[in-house]
């Protein structure tokens, strides 16, 4: 007799629907947590390169949080300034340079970039551009045969 009442039928369908919906939500959430991969926050970014002291491109010895990188070498350039008569008044010589472009695998919130080399002679290098996803380094000379390291310094401590 109670089953034939319209209010009881509506209540039973509502409770059953809510129970099935809650059970489906639980199952899908459990499945989603298993398949979701959260990219780990990198502790640092590191690229250690071996230069050879000649025209060969460097080789990567160690990489951490590096998606891709490439190096470009600019040859020595001479720029001549001439007056109206074609007479050379000044010659500007630009030394050879290495440009290193680095793309990070995971965005990294770092304080600064540290450039390290193991040589007795001073290497003129500087970080020209940084974003959370890329770093551009310029070495304003020919590199001697040595290792050169690009490393991020975190906001908390030096890695």
Buried (B, 14 or more C-beta within 10 A) or exposed (E): EEEEEEEEEEEEEEEEEEEEEEEEEEEEEEEEEEEEEEEEEBBBBBBBBBBEEEEEEBEEEEBBBBEEBEBEBEEEEEEEEEEEEEEEEEEEEEEBBBBBBBEBBEEBEBEEBBBEBEEEEEBEBEBEEBEEEBBBBBBBBBBBEBBBBBBBBBEEEEB
